[in-house]
Amino acid sequence: MEPPYKPTLTPELGEITIDDCIFVTYKWKVPDVRPLILIVHGYRDHHVLYTELAEYLVKTLNVNVFFFYQRGEGTTRLINGRRGIANDNHAYSAIDSMISKSVADPTISEVHLFGHSMGGGLVLNYACGCGGRKNDTYQISNVKSIVACAPLIELHPYTHPGQIIEWVVRFFSVLPFTRTLRVPSPLDVEAITGDPEWQSWMRAAIDPKTLNGAFIETRDFILRGRALLNDNIASSIVRGLPILVCHGDADKINDVKASEEWVRKVNRLDNVDVTLKVYHDGRHSLMVDSPSIRSAFLQDVAVFYGSHIGN
């Protein structure tokens, strides 16, 4: 089944090998030396979900857009052919490397970040010093602005499995013989988007069996997001870095209230530039949500990046 959005541009498909992992990449390129927007996707997201966003940014802003499947996601694989499992260090290291390679590219003038869901939590954590893990490879000084869409800060009560299950996950994550065991994740298309066409495509194209994740992956993305509400982490945010947080008030996967709390917390600090946009009736994946919400979201994102390109 073809996706609802019919692409008009053809991204360049590539592979980047970093240590023991072969990352599969998609790059929408423009001529001349131009900025690049680096997409950090959500948990088990398909790259097709980002096609309209990428093309809109390319056509509206004349920028390059770069998407890579993270370790353990999509078609990215280990050099031994296995799927791989990610933890916090893997996630931050991959972002470091992708920014570093982009900065070294003579056709790229500057780098901006976009993150959705799990990726939204990652880019916000990246702006806050990677939860204290920053080192000599930390590339935040090369990032000009950030957009976080429906960031995973706290799971919505509808999605959170409950405190007992969370403690079970955290317990099994520390045991060497269970930390890499995989557990299934449900596919709730109604929670992802309000667009019936995208719902139908997801049901047809996404195999729920591919949505399983290791205990350690699940633990890390839950705790990584929640850490953003920690005063020490929040206060580590890079001063003066423009950040836009976009969240639908009907998102039942990640809680918009957590986004609101985080934005309030960091905006109490000096020289912090964070804006929150809440979309009425918006569900989880705003870039494929119902047409009116999707259109407003795409315009807001383009206006935000456009106001910070070249600054």
N, C-alpha and C positions, 0 to 999 in steps of 0.2 A: 504494500500500500504506500502510495506517495504521500509525503508530508503536505500539510495544507499550504505552507509557504513555498512558492515556486522560485528558486534562486535564479538570479540573472548574472551572477558573477561566479567564477570558478576559483576556489581557493587552491593554493599550492600545497600539496600533501608532502610531508617530509617526516624524517626520523632524526632524533637527536639522542645519542648515547651518552649517558652520564653515569659513571661508575658501573654498576651492574644492571642498569635499567635502560631500555630503549623506549624513549618517549615518542609517541605518534603526534604529529603537529599538523595544524591547518593554518595557512597564512593568506589573508586577503591583502594583496599588495597594490600600492599605487606608485606612479612614477615619481622620480625626483626624491629629494631628501625630505621626509615627512615624519611626524610623530607616529608612535605605535601604541595601541591599546592592547594590553595583555589580559586575556580572559582566564580566570581561575574558576573552574566550573564547580557545580554542586555534586553531592554524593550520587554516584552511579548515573550521572546525567549523560545523555547522548549529545554529540556535537551538533546534531541537526536542530536542537532547541535554540541554538545561538546563531543560526544562519541569518535570520531576519535582522537581529540586532547588529551583527557584523556588517551586513550589507548596508544597513541604514547609516551606520557610522562612517563607512567608507565613502558613500555617496554624499552624505551631508557635510562631512568635515574634511574629506580628502586625506584620510589617515590610513595607516596600515592597521590591521587587526590580526592578532595572533592567539590561537587556541591550542592548548596541549592537553592531552589526556594524562592525568596524574598517575603516579605509581599505583598499581592495583585497579586502575579504571580503564574502561573502554578497550581499545586495541593496544594500548601500551603494555609492554611485557618485559620480563627479565631477559638477560642475554641467554639464559638456559631455556627460554621458551615458556616458562611458567608465568602465571598471572602476576604474582607479587603481592605483598602486603605493605601498607604504608603506616607510618606513625608520624608524630609531630615533626621529628627531625627530618624525615624524608620529605614531608610537605614543604617545610620552610627552605630546605636545601634546594628543592626543585625551583621554587620561586626565585631564590638567589641566582641560580644558574641561568634561568630564562631571562631575567633582567640583565645580568652581566653580558650574556651573548647579544642581547638586543642593543645595549649601549655600545658594544664593540662593532656593531654593524654600521658601516659608513652611510647607509641609506636611511638610518633611523636618527631623527633629530632629538627625540625625547621619549620617555616612557610614562604611560599612565596605566593604572590597574583597574580592572573590573572583576568583582567576585560575586558569585551567586550562592546563596544557601551555605553549605559547608565552605565553599570558596569565599563567600562573603565574610564569614567568621575568620577565615584565614587571612584575608587582606586587612581586616581591622586589627587582628592580632599582629600582623606584620607592621602596621603603623604604630603599634604599641610595644615594639621591641621583641616580638616573637615570644612573649611570655617569659622574658629573661634569658632566652637562648641566643640572642644576637651575638655574632662573632665577627671575625675579619671578613667574612664573605657577605655580610649583611648589606643589602643594596638599597635601603630606603632613601638614601640621599639622592639616588638617581630616579626616584618616583616623583612626578610632578603633581598628580592628583589621584584620587581613589573614588570609585563608586562601589558601594556594597548593596546588593539587591537581596532582600529577605534574608539577612545574615543569620546564621545559626549562632545565636547567643544563648537562648533558652528554647528548648523544644516546647511547642504548644501543648497544653494539657491533653488535647485530643490525641496527640501523637506520642507523648511521653509514655513509656511502658509502665511507669510506676516505680516508686523508690525501691521496692524489694528487687524487682528485675534489674534495676540499675546497679544495685549493690552486687547482685550475682554476676553481672557483666564485668564489673570492676574487679571482683574476686578472681574470676577465670582469666582476666587479662594479665595477672601477675604470675600465673602458673606456667612454666615453660611448655608443658605438654597440652595446654588448653588455649593459650593466648592466641594461637593462629587458627583455631577452629572457626568455621564459618556458620553464621546463623542467618536465616532468611529475613528479608525485609519486604513488607507488603507494597504493592503498587496501587496507590489510591489516586486515580487520575482526576477525580472530582476535587480533591484537595489541591492538586497541582495547578489546574487551570479551569476557568469557567467557559472556555471555548469548546463546544461539542466536537468540532472537527479535529482539534488537537487531542481531545480525549480519545476519539476513535482511533487516531493514528497511534497513540501510545499503547492502547490495548492490542493493536495488531502488530506493532513493530518491536515492542519491548518484552522480552522474555523474563517473567518474574524470577526465574531461577538465577539470572545473572545479577540480581540485586542483592544477593547475600554478601555479608561482610564479616570479617574476622572480629573476634571479641576486642582485640587491642585497637582496631580501627574505630569501632563504635565507641569505646571508652574515650579515646583521644579526641574525637571531634565533639563529643558532648562536653567533656571537661575543658577543652580549649575554648569553646564558645562561652561557657559559664565564667571562665577566668576573666573575661573582659569586664565583668562587673566588680572585680576585685579592685579596691582603691589603688593598690600599688601598680597593678597592670594598667589601669585606666590612666593613671597619672604619668605613665611612661610614653604617652602618645606624642608623636613628633609635633612640635609646635609649628604652627603656620602652614601645615599641609592641608590643602583643601580636600574635604571628604563629603560625599553625598551618600546618605543612607536612604534607600527606597524600600517601602514595605507596604503590602496590602493589609487592610484591616480585617479581611476575611481569610487570612492565611492561617490554616489549621495545622501546618507542619512546624514552622518556626514562629515564635510568639512576638507579635508586633510590640507588645508591652515591654519586652526586654530591649528591643531597639530604642524605644522611647526613653527607657531608664538609662541606657548607655549614653545616648546623646545628651541627656540632661547632665549626667555625671561629668562627661569630658568638657562640656561647654561651660562648666563652672571654673575651669582652669584658665589661666592667662594664655593669650595668643593661640587659641584653639579655633579652628575654622571648620565646623561640622554642621551640615544642614540635614534635616530629616524631611522627607516627603512621604506622606501616608496616602494611599490610594483607596478611596471608598469602594468597597466590594471587591477589591483586588485580592486574588488568591496567591498561591505561593510563587509560581514562575511568571512574573509580570511580563517577561519578553515573549511569552506565548499565551497570555491571558486573553480574555474577550477583547474584541477589536478596539473599543473605545478606551479601555484601560491600557492596552498594549500601546496604542498610539500616543497617549499622554506620557507614558513611561519612556518610550523611545525619544520623544521630543525633549523631555526633561534631561535625560542622560546626555543627549547631543548638545543641548544648551550649556550644561555644566562643563563638559569637556571643552567645548568651544570657547568658553570664557577663561579657560586656564591654559590653553595651548599657546606656547610661545612666551608665557609669563615667567 
